[in-house]
Amino acid sequence: MAYDNSAYWKGLHERLSGSLKAVGHPDLSETANLLKYESETKSLTESLSALLPALSTRDAIEVLDVGAGTGYWTRVVAETLGRAGLSASMTALDISEDALSGIRESLPGVKTVRQDLKTVDQDLFSGRFRLVNASYCLHHLVRAEDFLNALSFCAGSVAPGGFFILMDPVLTMPFSPGPKCHTQPLALKHRVPRLDFGPTVSVPDSPSISTT
């Protein structure tokens, strides 16, 4: 059965409405998933910390959290900026109205937007946000055209001089190996300049996305 991310996430939030706190890997124990979240949270907060000097302002920072789900990463971003003395105006975007309802309840100051990243207008928020965050979201878009639409939307939503944080698993093998597999070069409508924050860990480059 083909993976339908729209049906999966809508169904998950409908079934567990109000009780879903986070989403873990089904093949890992609860303890391992907690350690995974701790590691990923550390990665995100360190990335945000590197941006703090450039984000410092008296005005509230407009932030878009893409694929917000339970609001876990929305909260992490808001609290990290808050600890640095920065005010954030948070907007959470998700495909599930149940998920967004939960965010409005647990994070009352956050604005919510319901959109499907596969079909969202790439220019919906053109140049609006100083910071766009997409943590563990875009890899669920397994078709190249859907992924590219979402990625272009995220990049296009960044204000001039703003930042886009993308945190996802790094795949070093073809996603769908098999006789019907083909590759497609990546081409974005919007591009975000590469930023250098010092030494980084090298990982193998993946020049294309494989689709069936």
C-alpha positions in Angstrom: 0.0 0.0 0.0 1.3 3.4 -1.0 2.0 5.8 1.9 -0.5 8.7 1.9 0.9 11.3 4.3 -2.3 13.3 4.3 -4.6 10.4 5.3 -2.0 9.1 7.8 -1.6 12.4 9.8 -5.3 13.4 9.6 -6.3 9.9 10.8 -3.7 9.9 13.6 -4.8 13.2 15.0 -8.5 12.3 14.7 -8.0 9.0 16.6 -5.9 10.5 19.3 -7.4 14.0 19.4 -6.3 15.8 22.6 -4.0 13.0 23.9 -1.2 12.9 21.3 1.9 14.5 22.8 4.6 13.5 20.4 5.2 11.1 17.5 8.0 8.5 17.8 9.5 5.9 15.6 7.4 2.6 15.8 10.5 0.4 15.9 12.1 2.1 18.8 11.3 1.7 22.5 9.8 4.6 24.5 13.2 5.2 26.1 14.9 5.3 22.7 12.3 7.7 21.3 12.8 10.0 24.3 16.6 10.0 23.7 15.9 10.6 20.0 13.8 13.7 20.9 16.4 14.9 23.3 19.1 14.7 20.6 16.9 16.4 18.0 15.9 19.1 20.4 19.5 19.8 21.2 20.3 20.1 17.4 17.4 22.5 16.9 18.2 24.7 19.9 21.9 24.9 18.9 20.9 25.9 15.4 18.7 28.6 16.8 21.4 29.8 19.2 23.7 30.4 16.2 21.1 32.6 14.6 20.3 34.7 17.7 22.7 37.6 17.0 21.1 38.0 13.5 17.6 37.7 14.9 17.9 40.1 17.7 15.4 42.9 17.4 13.0 45.0 19.5 10.1 43.9 17.4 8.5 40.4 17.7 10.1 37.9 15.3 7.6 36.5 12.8 8.1 32.7 12.9 6.4 30.0 10.8 6.5 26.4 12.0 5.7 24.1 9.1 4.1 20.7 9.8 3.6 21.7 13.4 1.7 18.5 14.4 1.5 18.3 18.2 3.2 21.7 18.5 6.3 20.2 20.1 8.7 22.0 17.8 6.6 25.2 17.9 7.1 25.3 21.6 10.8 24.5 21.4 11.4 27.5 19.0 9.2 29.9 21.0 10.9 28.9 24.3 14.4 29.1 22.9 13.8 32.6 21.5 12.1 33.6 24.8 15.1 32.5 26.9 17.3 34.7 24.8 15.0 37.7 25.6 13.4 37.7 22.1 9.7 38.0 21.5 8.2 35.7 18.8 5.0 35.9 16.9 4.4 32.2 16.1 2.3 30.7 13.3 1.8 27.0 13.2 0.9 25.3 9.9 -0.4 21.8 9.6 -2.7 19.6 7.4 -4.8 18.4 10.4 -7.4 20.6 11.9 -7.4 18.3 15.0 -3.7 19.0 15.4 -4.2 22.8 15.1 -7.0 22.7 17.6 -4.7 21.0 20.1 -2.0 23.7 19.4 -4.6 26.5 20.0 -5.5 24.9 23.3 -1.9 24.2 24.6 -0.3 27.3 23.0 -3.0 30.0 23.0 -0.8 32.7 21.6 0.1 30.8 18.4 -1.8 31.6 15.2 -2.7 28.5 13.2 -3.1 27.8 9.4 -4.4 24.7 7.8 -2.7 23.8 4.5 -1.6 20.7 2.6 2.1 21.1 1.7 1.5 19.0 -1.4 -0.8 21.7 -2.9 -0.1 24.9 -0.9 0.5 28.0 -3.0 4.2 28.5 -3.0 3.7 32.3 -2.7 1.0 32.2 0.1 3.4 33.8 2.6 5.9 35.3 0.2 8.7 36.9 2.1 6.7 37.2 5.3 8.7 35.4 8.1 12.1 36.1 9.6 12.3 32.5 10.6 10.8 29.4 9.0 11.2 26.1 10.7 10.4 22.6 9.3 11.5 19.9 11.7 10.9 16.2 10.8 8.1 17.1 8.4 9.2 17.3 4.7 10.5 13.7 4.5 6.9 12.5 4.8 6.4 13.9 1.3 7.6 10.9 -0.7 6.8 12.1 -4.2 9.4 14.5 -5.7 6.8 17.0 -6.9 5.1 17.2 -3.5 8.5 17.6 -1.7 9.6 20.3 -4.1 6.3 22.2 -3.7 6.7 22.2 0.1 10.4 23.1 0.0 9.7 26.0 -2.4 6.9 27.2 -0.2 9.1 27.2 2.9 12.0 29.0 1.1 9.6 31.5 -0.4 8.1 32.3 3.0 11.4 33.6 4.3 11.7 37.4 4.5 14.8 39.1 3.0 17.7 38.5 5.5 15.7 35.8 7.3 16.4 32.1 7.9 15.0 28.7 7.1 15.8 25.8 9.3 15.2 22.3 7.8 15.7 19.3 10.1 15.1 15.9 8.6 16.7 12.5 8.4 19.6 12.3 5.9 19.0 9.4 3.5 22.1 8.1 1.8 20.4 5.3 -0.1 17.7 5.5 -2.8 14.3 5.9 -1.2 12.5 3.4 -3.3 14.9 0.9 -4.9 13.4 -1.3 -7.6 13.0 -1.7 -11.3 10.5 1.2 -11.6 12.7 3.6 -9.7 13.9 6.7 -11.4 15.6 9.9 -10.4 14.7 13.5 -10.8 16.9 16.6 -10.4 15.9 19.0 -7.7 14.7 22.5 -8.9 13.4 25.1 -6.5 11.4 28.1 -7.4 12.8 30.0 -4.4 16.4 29.7 -3.2 17.8 30.5 0.2 21.5 31.5 0.3 23.8 28.9 2.0 24.9 30.3 5.4 28.2 29.4 7.0 28.2 29.1 10.8 31.6 27.5 11.2 32.7 23.8 11.1 30.1 21.3 10.1 29.9 17.5 9.9 30.2 16.3 6.4 27.6 13.9 5.1 27.4 12.3 1.6 25.5 14.5 -0.9 22.3 13.2 -2.4 22.0 14.8 -5.9 18.5 13.6 -6.5 15.3 12.2 -5.1 14.1 8.8 -6.1 10.5 8.2 -6.8 8.3 5.3 -8.0 
